[in-house]
Amino acid sequence: MKFIPSALLILFAASFFSVWLLDRRRRHLVLFSLAFLSVSAGTVVQFALWPSDIGLNNLACAVLYTAGPLFLAEGVLVRSTRRMPVVEHAAWMVLMVGVLGYFYYVEDNLQLRACLLNLGMAGIVLSAAWKLRHLIRGSAIDRALLWMLSGLSLTFLLRTLLTGGSVPINDVAAFFESPFWLWAQFAMSVLGVAMGLGLLVVVCADVVLGLKAERDSDLLTSLLNRRGLEARAVQVLSGATRQAVSVVACDIDRFKSINDRFGHAAGDSVLSTVAETIRRGVRVQDLVARIGGEEFVILLRSCTVDDAYVLTEQLRREIAACELAGFPEGFRATCSFGVVECQPGEQLWDAIGRADKMLYAAKHAGRNRTVADSRELPAAA
């Protein structure tokens, strides 16, 4: 019975590792697996008294119990594209092993060892939660993960404060009968399962959202594709009665001749360069999609047709100024743009159709220019 918590933790470790085998891009799953495996190994080492020397057993437990929350902290940080510095990892490990070693070899005090170990584990998890405090403004899954970390660290703190006094000073046999240990085993079983299930829910949600993002994204440029644009535009256009929304149609000039002359790999390079230039040039709240071979659509929130014209002209000049690797010196790719402002209740593709008409006017006028609705045709660029 006493090894049931360890078995449960190993089960979760195996689950995370199995999911990682299916999607090896999610490196944090390996870290989650190692976190559960380390804590499970720590309980086995502690219960089995292996190694049998109490001092060495104490140090082995210190390493394993410290590694668990460090792996967990690194995992949740990696998931959010952050890292805990190696120096910080080393500092936590040296601190925990050093403290537990001191209170055995220098001043033998089992009570302090047990309490400081649990407080240290709480501190590691709490430091990760602090580094991820920005997730409070994130998605529901992000907020849930942040609350799980905070709750886990709080549980370590409260359990240590409430039951730490029951730990004997230097009687190892009595330690395994103390309320501190009994509550620790109960918490490990309940919280281990809760944390494991919670992380599995987070992982499943990440996988589903990742698949949805891949479905809605263009593989070459990482912009939205047609489906992604349609799904995201609903919310944007629903507010078009309260705020101006402009639609920009973009087309790379003479793209077919670029492919014919330099090859499709070169054409892909041009597409990527144009996509990246547009992405950098628009605002966070705007939508950018590649809807065809060399065709792009931009939805500009809270933007009148005049403001959209100014922004689009800036994009056009930046694209024309881009130096393209692998092309002859002086070669430049250019784009033509059509700009319209959405009318109240107008459907997405109706607005794009009107923007396309402006785009065609720009093409007929000589390319590498922007034509906006309700504006005179610009002079040659």
Stockholm file with secondary structure:
# STOCKHOLM 1.0

chainA/1-381         MKFIPSALLILFAASFFSVWLLDRRRRHLVLFSLAFLSVSAGTVVQFALWPSDIGLNNLACAVLYTAGPLFLAEGVLVRSTRRMPVVEHAAWMVLMVGVLGYFYYVEDNLQLRACLLNLGMAGIVLSAAWKLRHLIRGSAIDRALLWMLSGLSLTFLLRTLLTGGSVPINDVAAFFESPFWLWAQFAMSVLGVAMGLGLLVVVCADVVLGLKAERDSDLLTSLLNRRGLEARAVQVLSGATRQAVSVVACDIDRFKSINDRFGHAAGDSVLSTVAETIRRGVRVQDLVARIGGEEFVILLRSCTVDDAYVLTEQLRREIAACELAGFPEGFRATCSFGVVECQPGEQLWDAIGRADKMLYAAKHAGRNRTVADSRELPAAA
#=GR chainA/1-381 SS CTTHHHHHHHHHHHHHHHHHHHCTTCTHHHHHHHHHHHHHHHHHHHHHTSSSSHHHHHHHHHHHHHHHHHHHHHHHHHHTTCCCCHHHHHHHHHHHHHHHHIIIIISCCHHHHHHHHHHHHHHHHHHHHHHTGGGGGSCHHHHHHHHHHHHHHHHHHHHHHHHGGGSCSSCHHHHTTSHHHHHHHHHHHHHHHHHHHHHHHHHHHHHHHHHHHHHTBCTTTCSBCHHHHHHHHHHHHHTTTTSCEEEEEEEETTHHHHHHHHCHHHHHHHHHHHHHHHHHHSCTTCEEEECSSSEEEEEEETCCHHHHHHHHHHHHHHHHHCCCTTSCTTCCCCEEEEEEECCTTCCHHHHHHHHHHHHHHHHHTTSSCEEETTSCCCCCC
#=GC SS_cons         CTTHHHHHHHHHHHHHHHHHHHCTTCTHHHHHHHHHHHHHHHHHHHHHTSSSSHHHHHHHHHHHHHHHHHHHHHHHHHHTTCCCCHHHHHHHHHHHHHHHHIIIIISCCHHHHHHHHHHHHHHHHHHHHHHTGGGGGSCHHHHHHHHHHHHHHHHHHHHHHHHGGGSCSSCHHHHTTSHHHHHHHHHHHHHHHHHHHHHHHHHHHHHHHHHHHHHTBCTTTCSBCHHHHHHHHHHHHHTTTTSCEEEEEEEETTHHHHHHHHCHHHHHHHHHHHHHHHHHHSCTTCEEEECSSSEEEEEEETCCHHHHHHHHHHHHHHHHHCCCTTSCTTCCCCEEEEEEECCTTCCHHHHHHHHHHHHHHHHHTTSSCEEETTSCCCCCC
//
